[in-house]
Amino acid sequence: MLQTALLVLLTAAPSGPDSLRDALQERIAQVKGASVAVVYRNLGNPKDTVSLEAERSFHAASTMKVPVMIEFFRQVDAGKLSLEQPVPLVNQFHSIVDGSPYALDSKEDEDAALYERLGKPVPARELVQRMITRSSNLATNSVIALVDAKHVTQTVRGLGAAKLTVLRGVEDGKAYQKGLNNTATAGDLATLLAAIEQGKAASASSTQAMRDILLAQELNAEIPAGLPPGTRVAHKTGQIRGVLHDAAIVYPAGRAPYILVVLTSGIPDEKVARALIVDLSRSVYAHASRP
């Protein structure tokens, strides 16, 4: 029965990029007032691609942790940093507005357990892993302090991300009030994920390490939830009030991987935004896996 149902789903799926685009637009239109960007790229077929609002800038939320990870590994490749170097864990950072100190609230962090290790050294490798797999804000700000946000933006420009910008760490309230936020586009995030998958973002060993970290993601309620159980997904989510994103490399069984990035804003109800991303992911997978 399951095989029959899957065959019906696949044969009913959009048969080409134009049909897929229509299906995605129809689903997006059901959420009134939403701003949504989608990029789909089949890495095995350059002609199989769909872009909707790919160049629209959004608050990056935690998707900015992907370019931070790339910069970290590039500095490891250059010998400037070491994977195992100990990083004293502190909860005091400085606003990009005036240098004033601020601290993170563990209750607002997906990885509250890391705060139990304040004052102790933590290997840089572990901080990068927790930054992605648990979306740790404390780990993120610690890594940004190592690599420098300016270097992150410079690196992604060199990789072809024309608009994505990393200005600061997480929870810099003064910067947020002045509109000084990290921004991302679906097109730029797709470019960075493709660079990781294709081994262009850093050395071969570093890009493999980045894929492994993304594959270990623990927050899987968006793009992965629209896929058949067991489908491998290397991805990073992002969420703040009214904003929900997911950016992924999806590995369909027996097929070339594909990139899917969905960025959303203007949807007050988190459940509505999540259901939208899940449905878009399901439609894209059906298209990419069609007979």
Backbone as numpy.savetxt, mean C-alpha at the origin, in Angstrom:
# Nx Ny Nz CAx CAy CAz Cx Cy Cz
-19.73 -28.86 -7.14 -20.54 -27.66 -7.14 -19.69 -26.40 -7.14
-18.60 -26.44 -6.33 -17.73 -25.27 -6.24 -17.08 -24.97 -7.58
-16.61 -26.03 -8.27 -15.98 -25.84 -9.58 -16.99 -25.28 -10.58
-18.22 -25.77 -10.53 -19.26 -25.28 -11.44 -19.54 -23.80 -11.20
-19.64 -23.43 -9.91 -19.91 -22.03 -9.57 -18.77 -21.13 -10.04
-17.53 -21.60 -9.88 -16.39 -20.81 -10.31 -16.39 -20.65 -11.82
-16.74 -21.70 -12.56 -16.78 -21.61 -14.01 -17.83 -20.61 -14.46
-18.99 -20.63 -13.79 -20.04 -19.66 -14.12 -19.54 -18.25 -13.87
-18.84 -18.04 -12.74 -18.32 -16.71 -12.41 -17.33 -16.25 -13.46
-16.43 -17.13 -13.88 -15.42 -16.74 -14.85 -15.99 -16.48 -16.22
-16.93 -17.30 -16.65 -17.49 -17.11 -17.98 -18.38 -15.88 -18.02
-18.89 -15.47 -16.85 -19.71 -14.26 -16.80 -18.89 -13.01 -16.59
-17.57 -13.18 -16.36 -16.71 -12.05 -16.06 -16.50 -11.19 -17.29
-16.13 -9.93 -17.10 -15.82 -9.07 -18.24 -14.76 -9.71 -19.12
-14.93 -9.61 -20.44 -14.05 -10.33 -21.35 -12.86 -9.52 -21.82
-12.80 -8.25 -21.53 -11.67 -7.43 -21.95 -11.56 -6.21 -21.07
-10.47 -5.43 -21.23 -10.26 -4.25 -20.40 -11.41 -3.26 -20.42
-12.01 -3.06 -21.61 -13.12 -2.10 -21.69 -14.32 -2.58 -20.88
-14.61 -3.86 -20.96 -15.73 -4.42 -20.20 -15.44 -4.35 -18.70
-14.19 -4.62 -18.34 -13.82 -4.53 -16.94 -13.96 -3.10 -16.45
-13.52 -2.16 -17.24 -13.64 -0.74 -16.87 -15.11 -0.38 -16.62
-15.98 -0.83 -17.51 -17.41 -0.54 -17.35 -17.95 -1.13 -16.06
-17.54 -2.36 -15.76 -18.02 -3.02 -14.55 -17.54 -2.30 -13.29
-16.29 -1.87 -13.30 -15.74 -1.15 -12.15 -16.43 0.19 -11.96
-16.64 0.90 -13.07 -17.30 2.20 -12.98 -18.73 2.06 -12.48
-19.41 1.02 -12.92 -20.79 0.80 -12.49 -20.84 0.57 -10.97
-19.90 -0.21 -10.46 -19.89 -0.47 -9.01 -19.52 0.80 -8.23
-18.56 1.55 -8.71 -18.15 2.78 -8.03 -19.30 3.78 -7.98
-20.07 3.84 -9.05 -21.18 4.79 -9.14 -22.26 4.53 -8.09
-22.25 3.35 -7.51 -23.25 3.02 -6.48 -22.97 3.73 -5.16
-21.75 4.27 -5.00 -21.39 4.96 -3.76 -21.36 6.46 -4.05
-22.43 7.13 -3.72 -22.58 8.54 -4.06 -21.58 9.40 -3.28
-20.97 10.34 -4.00 -20.05 11.28 -3.37 -18.65 10.77 -3.14
-18.38 9.54 -3.54 -17.07 8.96 -3.30 -16.06 9.39 -4.36
-14.82 9.56 -3.93 -13.70 9.73 -4.85 -12.94 8.41 -4.86
-12.83 7.80 -6.02 -12.22 6.46 -6.12 -11.27 6.43 -7.30
-10.09 5.89 -7.07 -9.13 5.67 -8.15 -8.78 4.19 -8.18
-8.69 3.65 -9.38 -8.36 2.23 -9.55 -7.32 2.10 -10.66
-6.30 1.30 -10.39 -5.37 0.92 -11.45 -5.20 -0.60 -11.41
-5.41 -1.22 -12.57 -5.19 -2.66 -12.75 -4.17 -2.83 -13.86
-3.14 -3.60 -13.60 -2.11 -3.89 -14.62 -1.77 -5.37 -14.57
-1.99 -6.05 -15.67 -1.60 -7.44 -15.81 -0.12 -7.46 -16.20
0.74 -7.96 -15.32 2.17 -7.92 -15.59 2.59 -8.92 -16.66
1.68 -9.78 -17.06 1.98 -10.71 -18.14 1.47 -10.25 -19.49
0.72 -9.14 -19.51 0.13 -8.63 -20.75 -0.02 -7.12 -20.65
0.91 -6.34 -21.19 0.87 -4.88 -21.06 -0.40 -4.24 -21.61
-1.11 -4.94 -22.51 -2.33 -4.37 -23.08 -3.53 -4.55 -22.15
-3.38 -5.42 -21.18 -4.49 -5.69 -20.26 -4.36 -4.78 -19.05
-4.89 -3.60 -19.15 -4.77 -2.61 -18.08 -5.99 -1.72 -18.04
-6.34 -1.28 -16.86 -7.45 -0.34 -16.66 -6.99 0.72 -15.68
-7.25 1.98 -16.01 -6.91 3.10 -15.13 -8.11 4.02 -14.98
-8.51 4.24 -13.75 -9.60 5.17 -13.44 -9.08 6.19 -12.43
-9.02 7.44 -12.83 -8.54 8.51 -11.96 -7.14 8.20 -11.42
-6.31 7.62 -12.27 -5.00 7.14 -11.82 -4.08 8.24 -11.33
-4.27 9.47 -11.80 -3.39 10.57 -11.43 -3.98 11.46 -10.33
-5.14 11.12 -9.81 -5.74 11.90 -8.73 -4.96 11.68 -7.44
-4.62 12.78 -6.76 -3.88 12.68 -5.50 -4.83 12.48 -4.32
-4.45 11.56 -3.45 -5.18 11.27 -2.22 -4.24 11.41 -1.04
-4.80 11.62 0.13 -4.01 11.46 1.35 -3.50 10.02 1.33
-2.20 9.85 1.46 -1.62 8.52 1.28 -1.97 7.56 2.40
-2.29 8.09 3.60 -2.47 7.23 4.77 -1.27 6.27 4.85
-1.49 5.04 5.21 -0.36 4.13 5.44 0.22 3.51 4.17
-0.33 3.82 3.00 0.31 3.33 1.78 1.69 3.97 1.60
1.94 5.12 2.28 3.26 5.76 2.18 4.37 4.90 2.78
3.99 3.86 3.50 4.98 2.98 4.12 5.68 2.11 3.08
5.05 1.93 1.92 5.72 1.18 0.84 6.94 1.93 0.32
6.82 3.21 -0.08 8.02 3.92 -0.51 9.06 4.08 0.60
8.64 4.19 1.85 9.60 4.25 2.94 10.39 2.94 3.00
9.71 1.81 2.84 10.39 0.51 2.81 11.38 0.43 1.66
10.97 0.91 0.48 11.88 0.89 -0.67 13.14 1.68 -0.37
13.00 2.87 0.19 14.17 3.70 0.49 15.07 3.03 1.53
14.46 2.39 2.52 15.26 1.68 3.52 16.14 0.63 2.85
15.55 -0.20 2.01 16.33 -1.27 1.39 17.36 -0.73 0.41
17.07 0.37 -0.24 18.07 0.96 -1.13 19.27 1.48 -0.33
19.01 2.02 0.85 20.12 2.46 1.68 20.90 1.28 2.25
20.23 0.17 2.48 20.93 -1.06 2.86 21.84 -1.50 1.71
21.30 -1.48 0.48 22.09 -1.85 -0.70 23.32 -0.97 -0.84
23.18 0.31 -0.48 24.28 1.27 -0.62 25.26 1.21 0.54
24.97 0.39 1.54 25.87 0.27 2.68 25.68 1.35 3.73
24.64 2.16 3.60 24.41 3.23 4.57 23.70 2.72 5.83
22.92 1.68 5.67 22.19 1.08 6.79 22.41 -0.43 6.78
22.12 -1.04 7.92 22.23 -2.49 8.04 20.90 -3.05 8.50
20.54 -4.22 7.98 19.28 -4.84 8.37 19.22 -5.12 9.86
20.36 -5.46 10.43 20.37 -5.87 11.84 20.81 -4.77 12.79
21.04 -3.56 12.28 21.50 -2.51 13.19 20.44 -2.21 14.24
20.86 -2.06 15.49 19.90 -1.78 16.56 19.45 -0.33 16.51
18.15 -0.12 16.65 17.58 1.22 16.65 16.94 1.46 18.01
17.48 2.39 18.82 16.85 2.69 20.11 15.41 3.17 19.90
14.47 2.51 20.53 13.07 2.82 20.29 12.61 3.95 21.21
12.21 5.05 20.60 11.72 6.22 21.35 10.36 6.63 20.80
9.62 7.32 21.62 8.32 7.84 21.19 8.33 9.36 21.29
9.27 9.95 20.62 9.31 11.40 20.49 9.85 11.75 19.12
9.06 12.51 18.38 9.41 12.89 17.02 9.21 14.40 16.88
9.59 14.96 15.76 9.58 16.41 15.61 8.75 16.82 14.40
7.86 17.79 14.61 7.01 18.28 13.55 7.84 18.94 12.45
7.41 18.71 11.20 8.11 19.37 10.09 7.76 20.85 10.01
6.76 21.28 10.78 6.35 22.69 10.75 7.32 23.57 11.51
7.62 23.18 12.76 8.47 24.04 13.59 9.46 23.26 14.45
9.56 21.97 14.23 10.51 21.16 15.01 10.02 20.80 16.39
8.82 21.20 16.75 8.32 20.90 18.09 8.09 19.40 18.26
8.29 18.88 19.47 8.16 17.44 19.68 6.69 16.99 19.75
6.45 15.77 19.34 5.15 15.15 19.52 5.36 13.66 19.73
4.36 13.01 20.31 4.43 11.58 20.57 3.21 10.90 19.98
3.33 9.60 19.75 2.23 8.80 19.21 1.42 8.20 20.34
0.15 7.97 20.07 -0.75 7.34 21.03 -0.85 5.86 20.70
-0.44 5.02 21.61 -0.45 3.57 21.35 -1.85 3.06 21.06
-2.88 3.74 21.61 -4.26 3.31 21.39 -4.71 3.55 19.96
-4.00 4.43 19.25 -4.34 4.73 17.87 -3.46 3.96 16.88
-2.66 3.05 17.39 -1.70 2.31 16.57 -2.14 0.86 16.44
-2.07 0.32 15.21 -2.42 -1.08 14.99 -1.47 -2.04 15.72
-0.30 -1.55 16.11 0.73 -2.39 16.72 1.08 -1.86 18.11
0.12 -1.90 19.01 0.33 -1.35 20.35 1.42 -2.09 21.12
1.65 -3.36 20.79 2.62 -4.15 21.54 4.04 -3.59 21.43
4.35 -2.90 20.34 5.71 -2.40 20.16 6.05 -1.35 21.22
5.07 -0.66 21.75 5.32 0.39 22.74 5.87 -0.19 24.05
5.68 -1.48 24.28 6.21 -2.13 25.47 7.73 -2.22 25.43
8.32 -1.93 24.27 9.77 -2.03 24.12 10.45 -0.66 24.03
9.73 0.38 24.41 10.33 1.72 24.41 11.55 1.75 25.31
12.59 2.44 24.83 13.83 2.52 25.58 14.80 1.39 25.28
14.36 0.42 24.49 15.21 -0.72 24.15 15.56 -0.69 22.66
16.69 -1.29 22.28 17.03 -1.35 20.86 16.22 -2.42 20.13
15.79 -2.08 18.91 15.04 -3.02 18.07 15.76 -3.11 16.73
15.99 -4.30 16.19 16.65 -4.41 14.89 15.88 -3.66 13.80
16.60 -2.98 12.93 15.96 -2.21 11.87 15.08 -3.10 11.00
15.51 -4.32 10.73 14.72 -5.24 9.92 13.33 -5.46 10.53
13.27 -5.62 11.84 12.00 -5.85 12.50 11.09 -4.63 12.41
11.68 -3.44 12.53 10.88 -2.22 12.43 10.23 -2.12 11.04
10.99 -2.44 10.01 10.45 -2.37 8.65 9.33 -3.42 8.47
9.55 -4.59 8.99 8.52 -5.62 8.90 7.23 -5.19 9.59
7.36 -4.67 10.81 6.17 -4.27 11.55 5.50 -3.06 10.91
6.28 -2.20 10.29 5.74 -1.04 9.58 4.77 -1.47 8.49
5.06 -2.59 7.84 4.22 -3.08 6.74 3.18 -4.07 7.24
3.61 -5.14 7.89 2.70 -6.24 8.20 1.66 -5.88 9.25
2.03 -5.00 10.19 1.08 -4.57 11.22 0.75 -3.09 11.11
1.31 -2.44 10.12 1.10 -1.01 9.89 1.47 -0.19 11.12
2.53 -0.59 11.80 2.96 0.09 13.02 3.37 1.53 12.74
2.71 2.48 13.41 3.08 3.88 13.26 4.39 4.19 13.98
4.60 3.57 15.13 5.83 3.79 15.88 7.03 3.30 15.07
6.89 2.13 14.47 7.97 1.61 13.63 8.19 2.51 12.42
7.11 3.01 11.84 7.21 3.87 10.66 8.01 5.13 10.95
7.66 5.83 12.02 8.37 7.06 12.35 9.83 6.79 12.70
10.09 5.63 13.28 11.47 5.26 13.59 12.27 5.02 12.31
11.65 4.39 11.32 12.34 4.13 10.06 12.53 5.43 9.27
11.52 6.30 9.27 11.65 7.58 8.57 12.79 8.40 9.18
12.95 8.32 10.50 14.06 9.02 11.15 15.40 8.50 10.65
15.44 7.23 10.26 16.68 6.65 9.72 16.95 7.09 8.29
15.91 7.08 7.46 16.14 7.24 6.01 15.94 8.67 5.51
15.15 9.51 6.23 14.84 10.89 5.84 13.75 10.90 4.76
12.65 11.54 5.07 11.51 11.59 4.15 11.89 12.18 2.79
12.79 13.17 2.79 13.19 13.79 1.51 13.82 12.77 0.58
14.60 11.87 1.15 15.24 10.85 0.33 14.21 9.87 -0.24
13.15 9.62 0.53 12.09 8.73 0.05 11.46 9.30 -1.21
11.10 10.58 -1.17 10.48 11.21 -2.34 11.43 11.24 -3.53
12.69 11.54 -3.28 13.68 11.55 -4.37 13.78 10.18 -5.03
13.78 9.14 -4.23 13.90 7.79 -4.76 12.70 7.41 -5.61
11.48 7.71 -5.14 10.31 7.30 -5.93 10.22 8.10 -7.22
10.72 9.33 -7.24 10.76 10.07 -8.50 11.63 9.32 -9.50
12.75 8.81 -9.05 13.64 8.07 -9.94 13.04 6.77 -10.43
12.05 6.24 -9.70 11.39 5.00 -10.11 10.16 5.26 -10.96
9.87 6.53 -11.23 8.76 6.86 -12.12 7.49 7.29 -11.43
7.51 7.44 -10.11 6.33 7.92 -9.38 6.38 9.44 -9.36
5.59 10.07 -10.24 5.73 11.51 -10.49 5.07 12.39 -9.44
4.06 11.88 -8.74 3.32 12.73 -7.81 3.40 12.28 -6.36
3.60 11.00 -6.12 3.64 10.50 -4.75 4.69 11.24 -3.95
4.30 11.73 -2.78 5.21 12.56 -1.98 5.14 12.13 -0.51
6.31 11.90 0.08 6.42 11.62 1.50 7.10 12.81 2.17
6.33 13.53 2.96 6.83 14.72 3.64 7.23 14.46 5.08
6.56 13.52 5.72 6.69 13.43 7.18 6.28 12.07 7.70
6.48 11.92 9.02 6.02 10.73 9.70 4.54 10.80 10.01
4.08 9.84 10.78 2.67 9.71 11.10 2.31 10.57 12.31
1.09 11.11 12.30 0.51 11.84 13.42 1.23 13.15 13.75
1.79 13.79 12.75 2.33 15.14 12.93 1.15 16.11 12.83
0.52 16.39 13.98 -0.72 17.16 14.00 -0.59 18.56 13.42
0.50 19.24 13.72 0.69 20.60 13.21 0.79 20.60 11.69
1.49 19.61 11.13 1.60 19.52 9.68 0.24 19.21 9.06
-0.51 18.32 9.69 -1.83 17.96 9.18 -2.74 19.19 9.12
-2.71 20.01 10.16 -3.54 21.21 10.21 -3.19 22.19 9.10
-1.96 22.17 8.66 -1.52 23.07 7.59 -1.62 22.42 6.21
-2.17 21.23 6.16 -2.31 20.55 4.87 -1.03 19.95 4.34
-0.05 19.77 5.20 1.23 19.19 4.78 1.17 17.68 5.00
0.62 16.99 4.03 0.36 15.56 4.16 1.12 14.75 3.12
1.34 13.50 3.44 1.87 12.55 2.46 0.75 12.25 1.46
1.09 12.26 0.18 0.08 12.05 -0.85 0.50 10.91 -1.78
-0.51 10.32 -2.40 -0.26 9.21 -3.32 -1.29 9.21 -4.42
-0.92 8.65 -5.56 -1.86 8.37 -6.63 -1.87 6.86 -6.87
-2.97 6.39 -7.42 -3.05 4.96 -7.73 -2.01 4.57 -8.77
-1.78 5.47 -9.73 -0.79 5.18 -10.76 0.61 5.06 -10.20
0.97 5.95 -9.27 2.31 5.90 -8.69 2.50 4.67 -7.81
1.50 4.32 -7.01 1.63 3.12 -6.19 1.74 1.87 -7.06
0.98 1.84 -8.16 1.09 0.70 -9.08 2.49 0.62 -9.67
3.07 1.76 -10.00 4.43 1.79 -10.54 5.44 1.25 -9.54
5.30 1.63 -8.28 6.24 1.17 -7.26 6.09 -0.33 -7.00
4.85 -0.83 -6.95 4.65 -2.25 -6.73 5.19 -3.07 -7.91
4.99 -2.56 -9.12 5.54 -3.25 -10.29 7.07 -3.27 -10.24
7.67 -2.18 -9.77 9.13 -2.12 -9.66 9.64 -3.14 -8.64
8.88 -3.34 -7.57 9.26 -4.36 -6.59 9.13 -5.75 -7.20
7.99 -6.04 -7.81 7.75 -7.36 -8.38 8.75 -7.69 -9.48
9.13 -6.71 -10.28 10.03 -6.93 -11.41 11.50 -6.76 -11.04
11.80 -6.54 -9.77 13.18 -6.46 -9.32 13.89 -5.17 -9.67
13.14 -4.10 -9.92 13.74 -2.84 -10.34 13.84 -1.81 -9.21
13.16 -2.06 -8.11 13.11 -1.06 -7.05 14.40 -1.01 -6.23
15.13 -2.12 -6.23 16.38 -2.21 -5.47 17.10 -3.46 -5.98
18.07 -3.96 -5.21 18.79 -5.16 -5.62 17.86 -6.37 -5.62
18.31 -7.46 -6.22 17.49 -8.67 -6.28 17.15 -9.18 -4.89
18.12 -9.18 -3.99 17.86 -9.68 -2.64 16.91 -8.75 -1.89
17.05 -7.46 -2.11 16.20 -6.50 -1.40 14.77 -6.53 -1.92
14.60 -6.64 -3.25 13.23 -6.71 -3.77 12.55 -8.00 -3.34
13.31 -9.08 -3.24 12.72 -10.33 -2.74 12.30 -10.16 -1.28
13.13 -9.49 -0.50 12.79 -9.25 0.91 11.54 -8.39 1.02
11.41 -7.40 0.14 10.22 -6.55 0.18 8.97 -7.33 -0.19
9.06 -8.19 -1.19 7.91 -9.02 -1.56 7.50 -9.91 -0.39
8.49 -10.51 0.28 8.19 -11.39 1.40 7.49 -10.63 2.52
7.92 -9.41 2.78 7.29 -8.60 3.83 5.85 -8.27 3.44
5.63 -7.85 2.20 4.28 -7.52 1.74 3.37 -8.74 1.75
3.93 -9.90 1.46 3.15 -11.14 1.47 2.73 -11.53 2.88
3.46 -11.04 3.88 3.17 -11.38 5.28 2.17 -10.43 5.92
1.56 -9.56 5.11 0.60 -8.58 5.61 -0.47 -9.25 6.49
-0.76 -8.64 7.63 -1.74 -9.20 8.57 -3.11 -8.53 8.47
-3.19 -7.40 7.75 -4.46 -6.68 7.62 -5.02 -6.98 6.23
-5.98 -7.88 6.15 -6.38 -8.46 4.87 -7.88 -8.35 4.58
-8.49 -7.26 5.01 -9.94 -7.15 4.87 -10.39 -6.47 3.59
-9.46 -6.01 2.74 -9.85 -5.29 1.54 -9.59 -6.14 0.28
-8.55 -5.88 -0.48 -8.32 -6.62 -1.73 -8.28 -8.14 -1.51
-7.57 -8.67 -0.51 -7.55 -10.12 -0.34 -8.93 -10.73 -0.08
-9.82 -9.97 0.54 -11.14 -10.50 0.87 -12.01 -10.73 -0.36
-11.62 -10.19 -1.50 -12.35 -10.40 -2.73 -11.76 -11.51 -3.59
-10.79 -12.23 -3.05 -10.08 -13.26 -3.80 -10.40 -14.65 -3.26
-10.23 -15.69 -4.08 -10.42 -17.05 -3.58 -9.47 -17.34 -2.43
-9.89 -18.09 -1.43 -9.01 -18.44 -0.31 -7.71 -19.06 -0.80
-6.62 -18.63 -0.18 -5.31 -19.17 -0.54 -4.57 -18.39 -1.60
-5.23 -17.42 -2.23 -4.55 -16.60 -3.24 -3.47 -15.76 -2.57
-2.28 -15.79 -3.11 -1.17 -15.03 -2.54 -1.32 -13.56 -2.93
-1.16 -12.69 -1.93 -1.29 -11.25 -2.14 -0.19 -10.53 -1.37
0.58 -9.71 -2.06 1.59 -8.86 -1.42 1.03 -7.45 -1.46
0.70 -6.90 -0.28 -0.04 -5.64 -0.34 0.15 -4.79 0.91
-0.31 -3.53 0.79 -0.30 -2.60 1.91 -1.58 -1.78 1.90
-2.23 -1.74 3.05 -3.44 -0.96 3.21 -3.11 0.43 3.74
-4.13 1.30 3.74 -4.00 2.62 4.33 -5.36 3.10 4.77
-5.43 3.70 5.96 -6.73 4.13 6.46 -6.59 5.30 7.43
-7.35 6.34 7.20 -7.62 7.38 8.18 -9.10 7.70 8.05
-9.61 8.64 8.80 -11.03 8.93 8.75 -11.47 9.35 7.34
-12.43 8.62 6.79 -12.96 8.93 5.46 -12.07 8.48 4.32
-10.98 7.79 4.61 -10.03 7.34 3.59 -9.73 5.86 3.82
-9.81 5.06 2.77 -9.46 3.65 2.85 -8.82 3.23 1.53
-7.63 2.65 1.62 -6.87 2.27 0.43 -6.37 0.83 0.55
-6.04 0.25 -0.59 -5.26 -0.99 -0.63 -4.51 -1.02 -1.95
-3.25 -1.44 -1.87 -2.37 -1.51 -3.05 -1.70 -2.86 -3.04
-1.87 -3.64 -4.11 -1.51 -5.05 -4.06 -0.85 -5.57 -5.32
-0.02 -6.59 -5.11 0.41 -7.50 -6.17 -0.33 -8.80 -5.91
-1.13 -9.24 -6.87 -1.93 -10.46 -6.71 -1.34 -11.55 -7.59
-1.26 -12.76 -7.04 -0.66 -13.89 -7.74 -1.72 -14.97 -7.99
-2.50 -14.86 -9.07 -3.49 -15.90 -9.37 -2.79 -17.22 -9.69
-3.34 -18.31 -9.24 -2.73 -19.61 -9.49 -2.61 -19.87 -10.99
-1.39 -20.18 -11.44 -1.16 -20.52 -12.83 -1.19 -19.36 -13.80
-1.25 -18.14 -13.30 -1.30 -16.95 -14.15 -0.21 -15.97 -13.76
0.07 -15.03 -14.65 1.00 -13.95 -14.33 0.41 -13.09 -13.23
1.23 -12.52 -12.37 0.70 -11.64 -11.33 0.13 -10.36 -11.93
-0.73 -9.72 -11.17 -1.24 -8.42 -11.59 -1.19 -7.44 -10.43
-1.16 -6.17 -10.78 -1.19 -5.09 -9.81 -2.62 -4.58 -9.72
-3.09 -4.36 -8.50 -4.38 -3.71 -8.29 -4.22 -2.70 -7.16
-4.54 -1.45 -7.47 -4.53 -0.38 -6.47 -5.91 0.25 -6.45
-6.49 0.36 -5.27 -7.77 1.04 -5.10 -7.61 2.07 -3.98
-7.84 3.34 -4.33 -7.79 4.42 -3.35 -9.18 5.03 -3.24
-9.65 5.27 -2.02 -10.98 5.84 -1.82 -10.94 6.96 -0.80
-11.79 7.95 -1.00 -12.00 9.00 0.00 -13.44 9.50 -0.14
-13.88 10.23 0.87 -15.23 10.77 0.83 -16.31 9.76 1.14
-15.94 8.64 1.76 -16.92 7.62 2.16 -16.90 7.55 3.68
-17.84 8.19 4.34 -17.80 8.26 5.80 -17.90 6.89 6.49
-18.66 5.98 5.90 -18.86 4.66 6.51 -17.77 3.71 6.04
-16.91 3.32 6.98 -15.79 2.43 6.65 -16.26 1.13 6.03
-17.41 0.61 6.49 -17.91 -0.66 5.95 -18.29 -0.53 4.49
-18.83 0.62 4.11 -19.21 0.85 2.72 -17.96 0.90 1.84
-16.94 1.61 2.31 -15.68 1.70 1.55 -15.03 0.33 1.41
-15.06 -0.42 2.49 -14.43 -1.75 2.45 -15.17 -2.67 1.49
-16.50 -2.65 1.54 -17.28 -3.50 0.64 -17.02 -3.13 -0.81
-16.82 -1.85 -1.08 -16.52 -1.41 -2.44 -15.20 -1.99 -2.91
-14.16 -1.89 -2.08 -12.85 -2.40 -2.48 -12.91 -3.92 -2.69
-13.62 -4.61 -1.80 -13.75 -6.07 -1.94 -14.43 -6.42 -3.26
-15.48 -5.72 -3.60 -16.20 -6.01 -4.84 -15.35 -5.71 -6.07
-14.60 -4.61 -6.04 -13.73 -4.28 -7.16 -12.65 -5.34 -7.32
-12.10 -5.78 -6.20 -11.09 -6.84 -6.24 -11.66 -8.12 -6.83
-12.87 -8.46 -6.44 -13.51 -9.68 -6.96 -13.70 -9.60 -8.47
-14.13 -8.44 -8.95 -14.34 -8.27 -10.39 -13.03 -8.36 -11.17
-11.99 -7.75 -10.61 -10.69 -7.79 -11.30 -10.14 -9.21 -11.33
-10.27 -9.92 -10.24 -9.78 -11.31 -10.22 -10.53 -12.16 -11.25
-11.84 -12.00 -11.32 -12.62 -12.75 -12.30 -12.16 -12.45 -13.72
-11.84 -11.17 -13.97 -11.33 -10.79 -15.29 -9.96 -11.41 -15.55
-9.06 -11.29 -14.58 -7.69 -11.77 -14.77 -7.62 -13.28 -14.86
-8.61 -13.98 -14.31 -8.60 -15.46 -14.28 -9.53 -16.08 -15.30
-10.09 -15.27 -16.18 -11.07 -15.79 -17.14 -10.45 -16.83 -18.05
-11.22 -17.80 -18.54 -10.70 -18.83 -19.44 -10.14 -18.22 -20.72
